[in-house]
Each structure stands twice: as structure tokens, then as C-alpha cells.
Amino acid sequence: MLVVGGGFAGGYVARELGSRGATIVSKENFMLYTPLLPEAASGTLEPRHCVVPLREMCPHAELILGAVTELDLEAHTATVETDEGTQTVAWRELVLALGAVPRTLPVPGLSEHALSFKSLADAIYLRNHVLHQLEAADAALDEEERARRLAFVFVGAGYAGVEALAELSDLTEDALRRYPRLRSTPRRWVLVDAAPRILPEIPPPLGDYAATELRKRGIEIHVDTTLESVSAGEAVLGNGTRIATNTTVWTAGVAPNPVLREWPLPLDEKGRVEVDELLRVRGHEHVWSLGDCALVPNTRSDRPDPPTCQHALRQARRLAKNLTGPPEPYGYRMLGQVATLGRHKGIAEVLGLRLRGFVGWWVTRSYHLYQLPLLQRKVRVVVDWTVALFFRRDIAELGQLGHPEQLG
């Protein structure tokens, strides 16, 4: 069995297959547990602890580091480009779990000046960028430049945008103890979304609580608002608001991996692979797909699954069973939704119960810890969380990480 993609969906399919084995093709040798990404960016969590090595997560699987460049669905072969060259891999059953990329819109200046928040590299870069803005603001000679450096705009008020903004604003407030000259300079955090409210995926009472909690911290929220344009020093909103800032973060949704359009697969208008209720790609008996790159019908819902880790995990469990036994339709009723808001606050809806504040934060963390694979990773995360209760976040900027100087 060939699994293309080692993210949440692909990694769990290979893990659930167990000793039956699989071959994973992935550009990275780890699976990123994306719900922990905001904490990795803010310094609450060591970045390495929100990833799981695929060789440990799937001990019976073979891992090929590379990318599939060609698929021959008739010959049942895949061409894989690796650092060592090109190789051809034969398969009996093919699983496509290529995930998603940030969804972009034709906003002037977006690709040149906005930052993404989708990968571990994005999280580390954003952390370094925020800390660099503090250093630059401290060195600035006038208040206008300081204010520009200390203004941060997040476009997209779903889980990623809200949690990243909350965690990074906490990092900034922690860091200010070392910047006495900046304490009198206002920090401006702005959250923008085209929807009528933030966190539209969750029940309105919890979303309203989240908005109220963020506003108490001085965070500006612009709903029913789009991003008009962005430049190196300014973000312009659709409602006419102009924000002097060097930091615009784009978290406005995801789109299926564009490489899927290069292969002979049935895709919907958004580029998602069309699968039936068994998770089999329509028209291809031995090709399957799941996760963020697929349009997955749910027999227990009147709409396709959203691109979340919770649904990808349930799809992976069903698909692994379908690959090894009599196929059955996929159906999953969502158990709840959770989100953190920083400062030991959170929101959660679990089995119909709506929780907020400290209890919501504790339930959110407990859920993510439960879903995180490997005992050693769980222990590392618990240790990080425990240390963070007693010490402030580290403020070292590691912008040179991974970029060593050449000898001579």
C-alpha cells in the first residue's frame, strides 16, 4: 500500500494499518500535530514537541523522503523524486493524503508582504519576526515607527487565526518586561474576518465569549471585513481602516494541494479529490483519498467533512479498516470543538456541554494531549506545559537557526 502524504491523515492511515505495513512518501520525516502550532510559535511549547517522527509513529511502514511527481493509475506506479534521484514505486492500493496549502485571494501585495501560518517553519519564522519587531521598536527613534512595529494584523478568525493571535500577544506581553522603553507604547492587535463573527465553526455563545475575552485585552476585531491590500508598512481593510504595520498574518482558510490538478483524478470546483462514502476515489477501484485534500461525504451529516484534524483522524481509522477488510461507509458525528484563547482561557463544546474560561482551556489541552500519538511525545508536552506555568516565555530570537555561515 502506498500512502502519499505523511501529514495527519496519511500518518494515521499508516499507523492504523500496523503490521500490515505501508510505504509513506513524504517531504518530511515527521507528522505535524497542527493544533499545537500556536503554542510552538509563542514559546509555550518546544517546536520539536509538536511533531511526531513518522518512523516512530508508524514502525511497520517504509518511509521515502520525497515527492510524487507522476501517477500512472493504469500501471499502478508512482514516480517519486528524492534527493538521491528519481525512483518508481509500484502499488496495489493507493492512498492520497496530500493535505492542504494556505488559501490565497487576489489581494494586492498579499503574496509579497503577508506571512503564512500553516507549517512548523511558518510558526518559527513568525515567532522570530514578532521578537524582531520588539527589538526594532526598542531601537526606533520616534513613536510613529515604534507604533508601526508594535501593530500586528491577523486576517482570518478561524481556529488558526484566533489561537495564533492570542498566544503571540501573550508572548509579546511577557517579553515587554525586558523592554522598559516600550511599556508606554500601545500594542495594537487586529483580527479581521469576512464572516459576521469570529470562530464561525463553533456555537455563537462560545464565539461571543471568545470575542468578548479578546476585546477585554484591547484586541480590535473587524468582522464582515476583508483585506483590501497589504504593503511592507501598511494593511488596508475593506471598511477603509488603514493600519500602519510591518506584520500581516494570513490565516484565512486552506485549499487542497495544487499538485492534485496535475494528475488524472476527479476533482470538484475547489480542487478536492471526489471520493464516495467508502473513501474510494470515484472511478478508481484501488485509489483512496482522505483529509484536507478530499471531498469526503459523511453518512451522519448533510455536508462534507470540514478540513480539521478531528475528522481526518476518524477518516483514517475507517480507511485503514476498509483497506484490510470488507469496506463500510464512513460516518462520524462530531463530538465537540475546542480552542484556546491564551492566558489560561479557552472554549470547548463537548457532548453538548459548553465550557469556557479556565475549564474550557483545560479541556482543550487535555483533548489535544489525548490525541497526540506516542507516550514520549505526551510526556514531553506535559513537561513543557508544566515549566510554562512557573516561568515566563523565552524571548530569544533564533532567526539564524538553520542558516549557518560558510567556512572561509
C-alpha positions, 0 to 999 in steps of 0.5 A, a space after each residue: 500500500 502506498 500512502 502519499 502524504 505523511 501529514 495527519 491523515 496519511 500518518 494515521 492511515 499508516 499507523 492504523 494499518 500496523 503490521 500490515 505495513 505501508 510505504 509513506 512518501 513524504 517531504 518530511 520525516 515527521 507528522 505535524 500535530 497542527 493544533 499545537 502550532 500556536 503554542 510552538 510559535 509563542 514559546 509555550 511549547 518546544 517546536 520539536 514537541 509538536 511533531 511526531 517522527 513518522 518512523 516512530 509513529 508508524 514502525 511497520 511502514 517504509 518511509 521515502 523522503 520525497 515527492 510524487 511527481 507522476 501517477 500512472 493509475 493504469 500501471 499502478 506506479 508512482 514516480 517519486 523524486 528524492 534527493 538521491 534521484 528519481 525512483 518508481 514505486 509500484 502499488 496495489 492500493 493507493 492512498 492520497 493524503 496530500 493535505 492542504 496549502 494556505 488559501 490565497 485571494 487576489 489581494 494586492 501585495 498579499 503574496 509579497 508582504 503577508 506571512 503564512 501560518 500553516 507549517 512548523 517553519 511558518 510558526 518559527 519564522 513568525 515567532 522570530 519576526 514578532 521578537 524582531 519587531 520588539 527589538 526594532 521598536 526598542 531601537 526606533 527613534 520616534 513613536 510613529 515607527 515604534 507604533 508601526 512595529 508594535 501593530 500586528 494584523 491577523 486576517 482570518 478568525 478561524 481556529 488558526 487565526 484566533 489561537 495564533 493571535 492570542 498566544 503571540 500577544 501573550 508572548 509579546 506581553 511577557 517579553 515587554 518586561 525586558 523592554 522598559 522603553 516600550 511599556 508606554 507604547 500601545 500594542 495594537 492587535 487586529 483580527 479581521 474576518 469576512 464572516 459576521 463573527 469570529 470562530 464561525 465553526 463553533 456555537 455563537 455563545 462560545 464565539 461571543 465569549 471568545 470575542 468578548 475575552 479578546 476585546 477585554 485585552 484591547 484586541 480590535 476585531 473587524 468582522 464582515 471585513 476583508 483585506 483590501 491590500 497589504 504593503 511592507 508598512 501598511 494593511 488596508 481593510 475593506 471598511 477603509 481602516 488603514 493600519 500602519 504595520 510591518 506584520 500581516 498574518 494570513 490565516 484565512 482558510 486552506 485549499 487542497 494541494 495544487 499538485 492534485 490538478 496535475 494528475 488524472 483524478 476527479 476533482 470538484 470546483 475547489 480542487 478536492 479529490 471526489 471520493 464516495 462514502 467508502 473513501 474510494 476515489 470515484 472511478 478508481 477501484 484501488 485509489 483512496 483519498 482522505 483529509 484536507 485534500 478530499 471531498 469526503 461525504 459523511 453518512 451522519 451529516 448533510 455536508 462534507 467533512 470540514 478540513 480539521 484534524 478531528 475528522 481526518 483522524 476518524 477518516 483514517 481509522 475507517 480507511 485503514 479498516 476498509 483497506 484490510 477488510 470488507 469496506 463500510 461507509 464512513 460516518 462520524 458525528 462530531 463530538 465537540 470543538 475546542 480552542 484556546 484563547 491564551 492566558 489560561 482561557 479557552 472554549 470547548 463544546 463537548 457532548 453538548 456541554 459548553 465550557 469556557 474560561 479556565 475549564 474550557 482551556 483545560 479541556 482543550 489541552 487535555 483533548 489535544 494531549 489525548 490525541 497526540 500519538 506516542 507516550 514520549 511525545 505526551 510526556 514531553 508536552 506535559 513537561 513543557 506545559 508544566 515549566 510554562 506555568 512557573 516561568 515566563 516565555 523565552 524571548 530569544 530570537 533564533 532567526 539564524 537557526 538553520 542558516 549557518 555561515 560558510 567556512 572561509 
